[in-house]
Amino acid sequence: MCEKHIDKFKEERERLNEIVMKYAGMEIKRFYSLDSQVYREGALPAKTKELMGLVASLVLRCDDCIKYHIIRCNEEGINDKELEEALAVGLVVGGSITIPHLRRTLQAWDELKKT
């Protein structure tokens, strides 16, 4: 994944979210609000929460979620060692089936670090 792909992902995500919000009722809007609130600074730092989101996404094998959280981890200043330890937890919990997603996660991380 190159920066161009990451930018494309961000643009597509924003475009699709606009469509969702066009049709969204109270329940969907509340879920979206809760999702954004959960990752804010609190008792746990935002960077810790983003790592948690990334690990959960890896275990669930959601590539879109992984892309989103790896971008957010980069924005929150996660370093290589923090990322590696978090992904190791995801690999242990999720097992070898997560390895293809782990590869793509680290490819995206590599590309984000080049910017």
C-alpha positions in Angstrom: 0.0 0.0 0.0 1.5 3.3 -0.9 0.6 6.8 0.3 -1.5 7.2 -2.8 -3.6 4.1 -1.7 -3.8 5.5 1.9 -5.1 8.8 0.5 -7.5 6.9 -1.7 -8.8 5.0 1.3 -9.3 8.2 3.3 -11.2 9.8 0.4 -13.4 6.7 -0.2 -14.1 6.4 3.5 -15.2 10.0 3.8 -17.3 9.8 0.6 -19.1 6.6 1.8 -19.6 8.0 5.3 -21.3 11.0 3.7 -23.7 8.6 2.0 -24.4 6.8 5.2 -25.1 10.0 7.0 -27.5 11.0 4.2 -29.7 8.0 5.2 -28.8 7.7 8.8 -31.4 7.7 11.5 -30.8 8.3 15.2 -29.4 4.9 15.9 -26.7 5.0 13.2 -25.8 8.6 14.1 -25.5 7.6 17.8 -23.3 4.7 16.9 -21.0 6.9 14.8 -20.8 9.4 17.7 -20.0 6.8 20.3 -17.3 5.4 18.0 -15.6 8.7 17.8 -16.0 9.5 21.5 -14.5 6.2 22.6 -11.1 6.9 21.0 -10.7 10.4 22.7 -8.3 11.0 25.5 -9.6 9.8 28.8 -8.2 7.5 31.6 -6.4 5.9 28.7 -4.4 7.9 26.3 -5.8 8.2 22.7 -2.7 6.4 21.4 -3.4 3.4 23.6 -7.0 3.3 22.5 -5.9 3.4 18.8 -3.6 0.4 19.5 -6.4 -1.4 21.1 -8.6 -0.7 18.1 -5.9 -1.9 15.7 -5.4 -5.1 17.7 -9.2 -5.8 17.7 -9.3 -5.0 13.9 -6.4 -7.4 13.3 -8.1 -10.2 15.3 -11.4 -9.6 13.5 -9.5 -9.4 10.1 -11.2 -6.2 9.0 -8.8 -4.6 6.5 -10.7 -1.3 6.3 -10.6 -1.0 10.1 -6.9 -1.9 10.1 -6.2 0.8 7.6 -8.1 3.3 9.6 -6.4 2.4 12.9 -2.9 2.2 11.4 -3.4 5.7 10.0 -4.6 6.9 13.4 -1.7 5.2 15.2 0.7 7.0 13.0 -1.1 10.3 13.7 -0.9 9.6 17.5 2.8 9.1 17.3 3.0 5.4 17.9 6.6 4.2 17.5 7.8 0.9 15.8 8.3 -0.9 19.1 4.8 0.0 20.5 3.3 -1.1 17.2 5.2 -4.4 17.1 4.2 -5.3 20.7 0.5 -4.5 20.0 0.5 -6.5 16.8 2.2 -9.4 18.6 -0.8 -9.5 21.0 -3.1 -9.5 18.0 -1.2 -12.4 16.4 -1.3 -14.4 19.6 -5.0 -13.8 20.2 -6.0 -14.2 16.5 -3.6 -16.9 15.5 -1.9 -17.6 12.2 -5.1 -16.6 10.2 -4.2 -13.0 11.0 -0.8 -13.2 9.3 -2.0 -11.9 5.8 -3.5 -8.9 7.6 -0.4 -8.4 9.7 1.6 -8.2 6.5 -0.7 -5.6 5.0 -0.7 -3.7 8.3 3.1 -3.5 8.4 3.2 -2.6 4.7 0.9 0.3 5.4 3.0 1.3 8.4 6.1 1.3 6.2 4.5 3.6 3.7 3.1 6.0 6.3 6.6 6.3 7.8 8.0 7.4 4.5 5.7 10.5 4.4 
